[in-house]
Amino acid sequence: MAKAKEGYGRGASLEDELSCPICLCLYRDPVLLSCGHSFCKQCIQKALSAQQQPKATYSCPVCQLQLGPILDLQKNFQLCSIVEAFLATTSKEQQDKSSAEEKEVVPCDFCLDWSQPAVKTCLNCDASLCQAHLNKHNAKASQQDHVLVEVGAGGLVEERKCLEHGRLLECYCQDDGQYICMLCSIAGCHKGHNIISLKETHDRQLGELMDIVTWLQECKSTLATALEELQETKNQLKTNTETVTSQLQMLFEEMKTEMTQKEKKILSDIESNEKEQLAYITKVKKKMEQRRHKAEQHLQSLQKMKEQTDIFLFLKEFKLAKDRIRSQNFCVEGTDMVVVQLDQARIDCCRRLMWDFMSQLGSLLEDVHSELTNQIKRNSGASDTGTSSNLIHVADDGWRAQQACGAAQTQRLVHFKWHM
């Protein structure tokens, strides 16, 4: 009682230390002021709001220390954790106390003056025993095999008794596969049947249990090996997919590069040819413009010569003009332009070549896809066909493991590698 009071006193004192000075309840979301005092966040906000005045500083409600006009309320994480731990401990103690109060106390059937609480119930003696009488009970050799259960296990007690005679189930009928009492085997409906004791039944069942444990251990080992192989298969599948994907990406990149280079080469040749022919046309055009300019100059000179009134000068100038005109080249250098374009026959030919190439490429890649698809199918079928049937049946002597788990024949994936 003194220890309980002492513990209660310590708990009450700790609760006081963990209580807010304003609301006098356990801290809720505690915050810390610069003076070192802690409060509930909501409580201190209300208290500081009441102090709010123009050009006034805030003060601590406990020590009245001036805190300044602007406050930064820092959450007290350590105090918050302590309060949570205290609440959890208090709740657990209350639950333990209530469960202890609710637990039924069964008195000992052998205590005469002052009944002590029973700690075990003997099904053979049909009595509840305190610790002292339990020690005396177990000291007797004739009572070593008695069945002891926890006090208050009413359902378990009823389950161990014969429904017809109300006696303890001590035997096992192998013909009917039922647990029976002694009266059932002597005068009841199981008279003349093949009856054995529960101890003998336990020994046989224990042997069967060991057989099943061995069988399950073998199955577990086989399954572990199969899982490792499946993991290797999964890794190989990913490797195959990554390899084929990388190879195909490189192949398509090469084809795109070749097509791009071929396109650039053809267009570059056409552009170069255009530049050469344009340069030639420009050169001819320049010559023709020069000849036209000289022809215009001679025409102007002849037009002025018509106005010459002096016959001698006219004849002299005209003769010189004719000589100059004869020495000039006024020939026209003509060019014939031919329309050049891809006719429909050439376009169709290019398209046929492209279709043939795409058809052959599609057929080749279809074979690759088929091999990858078949590989996945073989992998999915391995789990269905790789395990053996495991048979366990009921015989006269109980459960026996008849066939151990067969080795899982996990079909490995074919390592696929396509050489481009």
C-alpha positions as CSV (number, residue, x, y, z in Angstrom):
1,M,0.0,0.0,0.0
2,A,2.9,2.3,0.9
3,K,4.5,1.6,-2.5
4,A,1.3,2.3,-4.3
5,K,0.9,5.6,-2.5
6,E,4.5,6.4,-3.2
7,G,4.0,5.6,-6.9
8,Y,0.8,7.6,-7.0
9,G,2.6,10.5,-5.4
10,R,5.4,10.4,-8.0
11,G,2.8,10.2,-10.8
12,A,0.9,13.2,-9.4
13,S,4.1,15.2,-9.0
14,L,5.2,14.4,-12.6
15,E,1.8,15.3,-13.8
16,D,2.1,18.7,-12.0
17,E,5.5,19.3,-13.7
18,L,3.9,18.5,-17.1
19,S,1.0,20.8,-16.6
20,C,0.6,24.3,-18.2
21,P,0.8,27.1,-15.6
22,I,-2.2,28.8,-17.3
23,C,-4.8,26.0,-17.9
24,L,-3.3,23.7,-15.3
25,C,-3.8,20.7,-17.7
26,L,-1.2,18.6,-19.4
27,Y,0.7,20.5,-22.1
28,R,-0.9,20.6,-25.5
29,D,1.4,21.6,-28.3
30,P,3.9,23.2,-25.8
31,V,6.0,26.2,-26.8
32,L,9.1,27.7,-25.1
33,L,9.6,31.4,-24.3
34,S,13.0,33.1,-24.2
35,C,12.8,33.2,-20.4
36,G,12.7,29.3,-20.3
37,H,9.0,28.9,-19.3
38,S,6.8,26.6,-21.4
39,F,3.0,27.0,-22.0
40,C,0.4,25.5,-24.3
41,K,0.5,27.3,-27.5
42,Q,-3.1,28.3,-27.5
43,C,-2.9,29.4,-23.8
44,I,0.1,31.7,-24.3
45,Q,-1.3,33.2,-27.4
46,K,-4.5,34.1,-25.5
47,A,-2.4,35.5,-22.6
48,L,-0.2,37.6,-24.9
49,S,-3.2,38.9,-26.8
50,A,-4.6,40.3,-23.5
51,Q,-1.3,42.1,-23.0
52,Q,-1.2,43.7,-26.4
53,Q,-1.0,47.5,-26.2
54,P,0.5,50.1,-28.6
55,K,4.3,50.4,-28.3
56,A,4.3,47.9,-25.3
57,T,6.4,44.8,-24.9
58,Y,5.2,41.4,-23.9
59,S,6.0,39.8,-20.6
60,C,6.1,36.2,-19.3
61,P,2.9,35.4,-17.3
62,V,5.0,33.5,-14.7
63,C,8.2,35.5,-14.1
64,Q,7.1,38.8,-15.7
65,L,10.3,39.0,-17.7
66,Q,10.1,41.5,-20.6
67,L,10.2,39.6,-23.8
68,G,10.1,42.4,-26.4
69,P,7.5,43.7,-28.8
70,I,7.9,40.7,-31.3
71,L,7.8,37.1,-30.1
72,D,8.9,33.9,-31.9
73,L,7.1,31.0,-30.2
74,Q,9.5,28.0,-30.5
75,K,7.9,24.5,-30.2
76,N,9.3,22.5,-27.2
77,F,9.8,19.2,-28.9
78,Q,11.5,17.6,-25.9
79,L,8.6,18.5,-23.6
80,C,6.1,17.3,-26.2
81,S,7.8,13.9,-26.3
82,I,7.8,13.6,-22.5
83,V,4.1,14.4,-22.3
84,E,3.3,11.8,-25.0
85,A,5.4,9.2,-23.1
86,F,3.6,10.0,-19.8
87,L,0.2,9.7,-21.4
88,A,1.1,6.3,-23.0
89,T,2.5,5.0,-19.6
90,T,-0.6,6.3,-17.7
91,S,-3.0,4.7,-20.2
92,K,-1.2,1.3,-20.0
93,E,-1.2,1.4,-16.2
94,Q,-4.9,2.1,-16.2
95,Q,-5.6,-0.7,-18.6
96,D,-3.5,-3.2,-16.6
97,K,-5.3,-2.1,-13.4
98,S,-8.8,-2.5,-15.0
99,S,-7.9,-5.9,-16.5
100,A,-6.5,-7.1,-13.1
101,E,-9.8,-6.0,-11.4
102,E,-11.9,-7.7,-14.1
103,K,-10.0,-11.0,-13.8
104,E,-12.1,-13.6,-12.0
105,V,-10.6,-14.9,-8.8
106,V,-11.3,-18.7,-8.3
107,P,-10.8,-20.0,-4.7
108,C,-8.9,-23.2,-4.0
109,D,-11.2,-26.2,-3.3
110,F,-8.8,-27.7,-0.6
111,C,-8.3,-24.6,1.5
112,L,-10.4,-24.9,4.7
113,D,-9.9,-21.8,6.9
114,W,-8.9,-19.1,4.4
115,S,-9.3,-19.9,0.7
116,Q,-6.3,-18.9,-1.4
117,P,-6.8,-18.0,-5.1
118,A,-6.4,-21.0,-7.3
119,V,-3.6,-21.1,-9.9
120,K,-4.4,-24.3,-11.8
121,T,-7.4,-26.6,-12.3
122,C,-7.0,-30.5,-12.3
123,L,-9.4,-32.1,-14.8
124,N,-8.9,-35.5,-13.3
125,C,-9.6,-34.4,-9.8
126,D,-12.2,-31.8,-11.0
127,A,-10.7,-29.3,-8.5
128,S,-9.0,-25.9,-8.5
129,L,-5.7,-25.7,-6.6
130,C,-3.8,-22.9,-5.0
131,Q,0.0,-22.9,-5.3
132,A,0.5,-24.8,-2.0
133,H,-2.0,-27.6,-2.7
134,L,-0.7,-27.7,-6.3
135,N,2.7,-28.6,-5.1
136,K,1.3,-31.4,-2.8
137,H,-0.8,-32.6,-5.8
138,N,2.2,-32.9,-8.1
139,A,4.3,-34.6,-5.5
140,K,2.1,-37.7,-5.6
141,A,3.3,-40.3,-8.2
142,S,-0.2,-41.4,-8.9
143,Q,-1.2,-37.9,-10.0
144,Q,1.8,-37.1,-12.2
145,D,-0.2,-37.7,-15.4
146,H,-3.2,-35.6,-14.4
147,V,-4.2,-32.9,-16.8
148,L,-3.7,-29.3,-15.4
149,V,-5.2,-26.3,-17.1
150,E,-5.4,-22.6,-16.4
151,V,-8.0,-21.4,-13.9
152,G,-11.2,-20.1,-15.5
153,A,-10.7,-22.1,-18.8
154,G,-14.3,-23.2,-18.8
155,G,-14.6,-23.9,-22.5
156,L,-11.4,-25.9,-22.5
157,V,-12.6,-28.0,-19.6
158,E,-15.9,-28.8,-21.2
159,E,-14.1,-29.7,-24.4
160,R,-12.0,-32.3,-22.6
161,K,-15.1,-34.1,-21.1
162,C,-17.3,-36.8,-22.6
163,L,-20.7,-35.3,-23.6
164,E,-22.5,-38.6,-22.7
165,H,-20.9,-39.5,-19.4
166,G,-19.4,-36.2,-18.3
167,R,-16.0,-37.9,-17.6
168,L,-12.5,-36.9,-18.8
169,L,-11.5,-38.0,-22.3
170,E,-8.7,-40.5,-21.7
171,C,-8.8,-42.8,-24.7
172,Y,-8.9,-42.7,-28.5
173,C,-11.1,-45.0,-30.7
174,Q,-9.2,-45.9,-33.8
175,D,-12.2,-47.4,-35.5
176,D,-14.3,-44.2,-35.3
177,G,-11.4,-41.7,-35.0
178,Q,-12.9,-40.1,-31.8
179,Y,-11.7,-39.2,-28.3
180,I,-13.7,-41.1,-25.7
181,C,-13.8,-41.7,-21.9
182,M,-13.3,-45.0,-20.1
183,L,-17.0,-45.7,-19.8
184,C,-17.5,-45.3,-23.5
185,S,-14.8,-48.0,-24.1
186,I,-16.3,-50.4,-21.5
187,A,-20.1,-50.0,-21.7
188,G,-20.7,-47.4,-24.3
189,C,-21.1,-47.4,-28.1
190,H,-17.3,-47.9,-28.5
191,K,-17.3,-51.2,-26.7
192,G,-15.2,-53.8,-28.5
193,H,-13.5,-51.3,-30.7
194,N,-9.8,-50.9,-31.1
195,I,-9.0,-48.5,-28.2
196,I,-5.7,-46.9,-27.3
197,S,-4.7,-44.4,-24.6
198,L,-4.2,-40.7,-25.4
199,K,-0.5,-41.1,-24.5
200,E,-0.1,-43.8,-27.2
201,T,-2.1,-41.6,-29.6
202,H,0.2,-38.7,-28.8
203,D,3.3,-40.7,-29.5
204,R,2.0,-41.9,-32.9
205,Q,0.8,-38.4,-33.8
206,L,4.2,-37.0,-32.8
207,G,5.9,-39.5,-35.1
208,E,3.6,-38.4,-37.9
209,L,4.3,-34.8,-37.1
210,M,8.1,-35.4,-37.5
211,D,7.4,-37.1,-40.9
212,I,5.4,-34.1,-42.0
213,V,8.0,-31.7,-40.7
214,T,10.7,-33.5,-42.7
215,W,8.6,-33.4,-45.8
216,L,7.9,-29.7,-45.4
217,Q,11.6,-29.0,-44.9
218,E,12.4,-30.8,-48.1
219,C,9.6,-28.9,-49.9
220,K,10.9,-25.7,-48.5
221,S,14.5,-26.5,-49.6
222,T,13.2,-27.5,-53.1
223,L,11.1,-24.3,-53.4
224,A,14.1,-22.2,-52.3
225,T,16.2,-23.7,-55.0
226,A,13.4,-23.2,-57.6
227,L,13.0,-19.6,-56.5
228,E,16.7,-19.0,-57.0
229,E,16.5,-20.5,-60.5
230,L,13.5,-18.4,-61.2
231,Q,15.4,-15.3,-60.1
232,E,18.3,-16.3,-62.4
233,T,15.7,-16.8,-65.2
234,K,14.2,-13.4,-64.6
235,N,17.7,-11.8,-64.7
236,Q,18.5,-13.7,-67.9
237,L,15.2,-12.6,-69.4
238,K,16.0,-8.9,-68.7
239,T,19.5,-9.4,-70.1
240,N,18.1,-10.9,-73.3
241,T,15.6,-8.1,-73.7
242,E,18.2,-5.4,-73.0
243,T,20.6,-7.0,-75.5
244,V,18.1,-7.3,-78.3
245,T,16.7,-3.9,-77.7
246,S,20.2,-2.4,-77.8
247,Q,21.1,-4.2,-81.0
248,L,17.9,-3.2,-82.7
249,Q,18.4,0.4,-81.6
250,M,21.9,0.4,-83.1
251,L,20.6,-1.2,-86.3
252,F,17.9,1.4,-86.7
253,E,20.3,4.2,-85.9
254,E,22.6,2.9,-88.6
255,M,19.8,2.8,-91.1
256,K,18.6,6.3,-90.2
257,T,22.2,7.5,-90.4
258,E,22.7,5.9,-93.9
259,M,19.4,7.3,-95.1
260,T,20.3,10.8,-93.8
261,Q,23.7,10.7,-95.3
262,K,22.4,9.5,-98.7
263,E,19.7,12.2,-98.6
264,K,22.4,14.9,-97.8
265,K,24.7,13.6,-100.6
266,I,22.0,13.6,-103.3
267,L,20.7,17.0,-102.3
268,S,24.2,18.4,-102.0
269,D,25.1,17.1,-105.5
270,I,21.9,18.7,-106.9
271,E,22.7,21.9,-105.2
272,S,26.3,21.9,-106.5
273,N,25.1,21.3,-110.0
274,E,22.6,24.1,-109.7
275,K,25.4,26.5,-108.5
276,E,27.6,25.5,-111.5
277,Q,24.9,26.0,-114.0
278,L,23.8,29.3,-112.4
279,A,27.4,30.5,-112.6
280,Y,27.5,29.6,-116.3
281,I,24.2,31.4,-116.9
282,T,25.5,34.5,-115.0
283,K,28.7,34.5,-117.1
284,V,26.7,34.3,-120.4
285,K,24.3,36.9,-119.1
286,K,27.1,39.3,-118.3
287,K,28.6,38.9,-121.8
288,M,25.2,39.5,-123.5
289,E,24.6,42.6,-121.4
290,Q,28.1,44.0,-122.4
291,R,27.2,43.3,-126.1
292,R,23.8,45.0,-125.7
293,H,25.5,48.0,-124.1
294,K,28.0,48.3,-127.0
295,A,25.2,48.0,-129.5
296,E,23.3,50.8,-127.8
297,Q,26.5,53.0,-127.9
298,H,26.8,52.3,-131.7
299,L,23.2,53.1,-132.2
300,Q,23.5,56.4,-130.5
301,S,26.7,57.2,-132.5
302,L,24.9,56.4,-135.8
303,Q,21.8,58.5,-134.7
304,K,24.1,61.5,-134.2
305,M,25.9,60.8,-137.6
306,K,22.5,61.2,-139.4
307,E,22.5,64.8,-138.3
308,Q,25.9,65.5,-139.9
309,T,25.5,68.1,-142.7
310,D,29.1,68.0,-143.9
311,I,29.2,65.2,-146.5
312,F,32.9,64.7,-146.3
313,L,32.9,64.3,-142.5
314,F,29.8,62.1,-142.7
315,L,31.5,59.7,-145.1
316,K,34.7,59.7,-143.0
317,E,32.9,59.1,-139.7
318,F,30.5,56.5,-141.2
319,K,33.5,54.5,-142.6
320,L,35.2,54.5,-139.2
321,A,31.9,53.5,-137.5
322,K,31.4,50.5,-139.9
323,D,34.9,49.3,-139.2
324,R,34.2,49.5,-135.4
325,I,30.9,47.6,-135.8
326,R,32.5,44.9,-137.9
327,S,35.2,44.4,-135.3
328,Q,32.6,43.8,-132.5
329,N,30.9,40.4,-131.7
330,F,27.2,40.8,-131.4
331,C,26.3,37.1,-131.6
332,V,23.6,35.7,-129.2
333,E,24.7,32.7,-127.1
334,G,21.4,30.9,-126.7
335,T,20.7,28.2,-124.0
336,D,18.0,25.6,-124.2
337,M,16.5,24.6,-120.9
338,V,15.1,21.1,-120.4
339,V,12.5,20.3,-117.7
340,V,13.9,17.7,-115.3
341,Q,11.8,15.9,-112.7
342,L,11.2,12.4,-111.3
343,D,8.7,10.6,-113.5
344,Q,6.1,8.3,-112.0
345,A,8.1,5.2,-113.1
346,R,11.1,6.2,-111.1
347,I,9.0,7.1,-108.1
348,D,7.3,3.7,-108.3
349,C,10.6,2.0,-108.6
350,C,11.9,3.7,-105.5
351,R,8.8,2.8,-103.6
352,R,9.0,-0.8,-104.6
353,L,12.6,-0.9,-103.4
354,M,11.5,0.6,-100.1
355,W,8.6,-1.8,-99.7
356,D,10.8,-4.8,-100.5
357,F,13.3,-3.6,-97.9
358,M,10.7,-2.9,-95.3
359,S,9.1,-6.3,-95.9
360,Q,12.4,-8.2,-95.5
361,L,13.2,-6.1,-92.4
362,G,9.7,-6.8,-90.9
363,S,10.1,-10.5,-91.6
364,L,13.4,-10.6,-89.9
365,L,12.2,-8.7,-86.9
366,E,9.1,-10.8,-86.7
367,D,11.3,-13.8,-86.2
368,V,13.1,-12.0,-83.4
369,H,9.8,-11.1,-81.7
370,S,8.5,-14.7,-82.1
371,E,11.6,-16.1,-80.3
372,L,11.2,-13.6,-77.5
373,T,7.5,-14.4,-77.2
374,N,8.1,-18.2,-77.1
375,Q,10.8,-17.7,-74.5
376,I,8.4,-16.0,-72.2
377,K,5.8,-18.7,-72.7
378,R,8.3,-21.4,-71.9
379,N,9.1,-19.5,-68.7
380,S,5.5,-19.2,-67.6
381,G,4.8,-22.9,-68.2
382,A,7.7,-24.1,-66.0
383,S,5.9,-23.3,-62.8
384,D,2.9,-25.5,-63.9
385,T,4.9,-28.6,-65.0
386,G,8.0,-28.4,-62.8
387,T,6.5,-29.6,-59.5
388,S,5.5,-33.1,-58.5
389,S,2.2,-34.1,-56.9
390,N,2.5,-34.3,-53.1
391,L,0.2,-36.9,-51.6
392,I,-0.7,-37.2,-47.9
393,H,-3.5,-39.6,-46.9
394,V,-5.2,-41.0,-43.8
395,A,-4.3,-44.5,-42.8
396,D,-5.2,-46.6,-39.8
397,D,-2.2,-45.4,-37.9
398,G,-2.9,-41.7,-38.6
399,W,-1.4,-39.2,-41.0
400,R,1.7,-40.2,-42.9
401,A,3.6,-38.3,-45.5
402,Q,3.7,-40.7,-48.4
403,Q,5.6,-38.8,-51.1
404,A,8.3,-36.2,-50.5
405,C,8.2,-33.1,-52.5
406,G,9.8,-33.7,-55.9
407,A,12.6,-31.6,-57.2
408,A,11.2,-28.7,-59.1
409,Q,12.3,-29.1,-62.7
410,T,12.4,-25.4,-63.6
411,Q,12.8,-25.1,-67.3
412,R,15.6,-22.7,-68.1
413,L,15.2,-20.0,-70.7
414,V,17.1,-20.3,-73.9
415,H,19.8,-17.7,-73.9
416,F,18.8,-15.7,-77.0
417,K,21.4,-13.7,-78.9
418,W,20.8,-12.3,-82.3
419,H,23.9,-11.4,-84.3
420,M,23.1,-8.5,-86.6
